Amino acid sequence: MNLHHAGHPADGFPSACHAVLAQLLHAGVLVDVPATAGELRAGATVMYYGADLAEILLALALLVTWRPERAAGRPEPAGVSP
C-alpha cells in the first residue's frame, strides 16, 4: 500500500481562491456588492475564518473515517473484527 500522496498542483487552488476573494471583499477592491463597508468586512471575516473551520472539520472527518486496506496475506490482529 502506498501511503505517499504527491498531490496535484491544483489541490489547494479552491482554498486559495476563496481566501483571496475574502481578502478582496474585506478591502472592497474589485468587488461590487451592495453593502456597507462594515457589512463587507464582516462577511469577508466569516468567509475567511469560516473556510478554515470547514477545512479543519473536513480533515477531521477524513481522519475519523479513514481505514487503511490490509495487505494481501497479512492476518488480522487477534480480537479485531473487520
Backbone bond lengths (Angstrom), bond angles and torsions (degrees), N, CA, C in turn:
res aa  C-N    CA-C-N  psi(-1)  N-CA   C-N-CA  omega(-1)  CA-C   N-CA-C  phi
1 M - - - 1.443 - - 1.530 108.09 -
2 N 1.308 115.63 132.81 1.445 121.32 -178.40 1.525 109.39 -98.45
3 L 1.320 116.98 109.49 1.454 121.04 -179.78 1.520 112.55 -87.17
4 H 1.339 116.65 -10.78 1.451 120.27 -178.94 1.525 109.59 -78.56
5 H 1.302 115.78 128.01 1.459 121.28 177.81 1.519 106.61 -121.51
6 A 1.333 115.82 108.84 1.454 120.06 -177.98 1.521 111.53 -68.68
7 G 1.318 116.26 -25.38 1.453 119.39 -179.82 1.519 111.55 85.22
8 H 1.274 114.25 170.17 1.450 122.13 179.72 1.518 106.78 -114.94
9 P 1.325 119.04 145.31 1.464 119.93 -179.00 1.531 113.50 -55.94
10 A 1.333 118.01 -26.66 1.465 121.06 -177.36 1.529 113.13 -97.45
11 D 1.336 119.12 12.06 1.466 121.24 -177.47 1.527 112.63 -57.52
12 G 1.301 118.54 -42.36 1.459 121.32 -177.82 1.513 113.93 -96.03
13 F 1.314 117.77 4.06 1.462 121.35 -175.20 1.529 113.35 -60.93
14 P 1.334 119.87 -47.99 1.473 118.34 179.33 1.532 113.03 -60.85
15 S 1.318 116.84 -39.67 1.469 120.02 178.96 1.520 111.24 -65.59
16 A 1.314 115.79 -41.35 1.467 119.92 179.13 1.521 110.87 -64.54
17 C 1.327 117.34 -43.04 1.469 121.02 179.00 1.526 110.56 -62.76
18 H 1.320 116.93 -40.90 1.459 121.11 179.90 1.526 110.52 -63.94
19 A 1.318 117.07 -42.47 1.468 121.42 179.68 1.528 110.86 -66.23
20 V 1.329 116.70 -41.75 1.470 120.15 179.27 1.523 110.15 -65.30
21 L 1.325 117.49 -42.72 1.462 120.97 178.12 1.538 110.72 -61.59
22 A 1.325 116.97 -40.85 1.468 120.53 177.89 1.530 110.69 -63.10
23 Q 1.328 117.23 -40.17 1.461 120.24 179.68 1.526 111.38 -68.77
24 L 1.330 117.30 -39.93 1.461 120.49 176.95 1.523 110.67 -64.14
25 L 1.318 116.34 -40.16 1.458 121.30 178.10 1.533 110.36 -63.50
26 H 1.325 116.18 -42.39 1.464 121.08 179.21 1.527 110.59 -63.08
27 A 1.327 117.15 -39.99 1.463 121.44 -178.92 1.526 111.85 -80.16
28 G 1.335 117.01 -17.28 1.455 120.01 -177.57 1.515 112.77 75.14
29 V 1.322 116.58 24.18 1.462 122.54 -177.92 1.524 109.52 -104.42
30 L 1.328 116.74 134.14 1.467 124.27 175.74 1.528 113.99 60.35
31 V 1.316 117.78 20.60 1.466 120.94 176.75 1.527 108.74 -127.71
32 D 1.296 116.19 143.82 1.462 120.87 178.85 1.523 107.68 -125.40
33 V 1.332 115.04 84.54 1.456 121.49 -178.40 1.527 107.14 -117.47
34 P 1.337 117.32 125.80 1.466 119.23 -179.47 1.532 111.68 -74.49
35 A 1.325 115.74 80.62 1.465 121.28 179.64 1.517 108.29 -150.72
36 T 1.322 116.10 161.51 1.462 120.01 177.24 1.533 109.45 -73.38
37 A 1.331 115.30 164.17 1.465 119.93 -179.69 1.531 110.85 -59.85
38 G 1.320 116.91 -39.53 1.466 120.21 178.83 1.514 112.44 -64.65
39 E 1.337 116.36 -40.29 1.469 120.27 177.78 1.525 110.95 -65.80
40 L 1.343 116.55 -39.26 1.469 119.92 177.52 1.522 110.82 -61.78
41 R 1.331 116.35 -45.62 1.474 119.63 -179.78 1.523 111.69 -64.77
42 A 1.324 116.79 -40.36 1.467 120.14 179.03 1.525 110.77 -64.93
43 G 1.311 116.92 -44.17 1.465 120.57 178.14 1.521 112.23 -63.88
44 A 1.332 115.42 -40.26 1.469 119.58 179.38 1.523 110.54 -65.82
45 T 1.325 117.69 -38.18 1.466 121.17 178.80 1.524 110.74 -64.46
46 V 1.331 116.32 -43.02 1.466 120.03 177.51 1.520 110.16 -63.40
47 M 1.339 117.28 -42.95 1.471 120.66 178.27 1.531 110.74 -60.06
48 Y 1.331 115.76 -48.20 1.459 120.78 -173.64 1.527 111.67 -65.33
49 Y 1.328 116.68 -52.76 1.462 119.58 -177.10 1.528 112.46 -81.44
50 G 1.322 117.37 -29.44 1.462 120.94 176.60 1.515 111.55 -63.78
51 A 1.333 116.62 -37.96 1.463 120.21 178.16 1.526 110.65 -65.94
52 D 1.321 116.65 -38.89 1.472 119.87 176.81 1.522 110.74 -61.76
53 L 1.316 116.23 -44.34 1.461 120.66 178.66 1.526 110.90 -62.56
54 A 1.330 116.55 -42.16 1.464 120.36 179.20 1.532 110.69 -63.13
55 E 1.328 117.79 -40.76 1.469 120.74 178.52 1.526 111.05 -64.96
56 I 1.320 117.77 -39.39 1.467 121.07 177.85 1.524 110.19 -63.85
57 L 1.336 116.76 -43.82 1.469 120.08 179.36 1.525 111.46 -64.74
58 L 1.331 117.50 -38.88 1.466 120.23 177.02 1.527 110.84 -64.90
59 A 1.330 117.10 -41.20 1.469 120.44 178.24 1.524 110.70 -63.52
60 L 1.330 117.17 -41.44 1.460 120.27 177.90 1.529 111.37 -64.35
61 A 1.327 116.63 -40.71 1.467 120.03 177.76 1.523 110.64 -61.83
62 L 1.317 116.86 -39.94 1.469 120.74 177.82 1.526 110.43 -64.38
63 L 1.323 116.64 -45.36 1.466 119.98 -178.87 1.526 112.15 -64.34
64 V 1.318 117.12 -39.22 1.461 121.08 -178.05 1.529 111.49 -70.47
65 T 1.319 117.16 -34.81 1.464 120.11 -175.14 1.522 113.55 -97.23
66 W 1.310 119.15 -7.74 1.460 121.04 -176.02 1.521 110.59 -74.68
67 R 1.310 115.71 129.39 1.466 122.43 176.99 1.532 107.97 -130.23
68 P 1.326 117.49 114.53 1.467 118.82 179.51 1.527 110.78 -68.01
69 E 1.315 115.21 149.04 1.470 119.85 177.55 1.517 109.26 -78.46
70 R 1.314 115.47 144.72 1.465 120.72 176.51 1.520 109.22 -79.72
71 A 1.316 115.72 141.34 1.457 120.39 176.71 1.525 109.20 -68.06
72 A 1.325 117.29 146.11 1.462 121.65 179.61 1.528 109.56 -60.39
73 G 1.306 115.98 133.41 1.462 120.58 178.55 1.513 113.67 84.89
74 R 1.284 118.13 -4.47 1.466 120.88 179.78 1.528 108.28 -90.48
75 P 1.318 117.94 122.79 1.471 120.13 -176.60 1.526 112.09 -72.02
76 E 1.320 114.66 152.97 1.468 120.80 174.84 1.532 108.63 -71.06
77 P 1.322 117.98 146.56 1.455 119.52 175.64 1.523 110.80 -63.34
78 A 1.312 117.17 150.70 1.459 121.61 -178.07 1.517 110.38 -63.22
79 G 1.315 116.24 136.08 1.450 121.91 176.66 1.522 114.67 81.49
80 V 1.324 118.38 5.47 1.466 120.99 -178.57 1.520 107.80 -112.66
81 S 1.315 116.09 127.48 1.474 119.49 176.79 1.511 108.78 -106.20
82 P 1.322 118.65 146.48 1.475 121.85 -177.12 1.496 113.99 -68.00
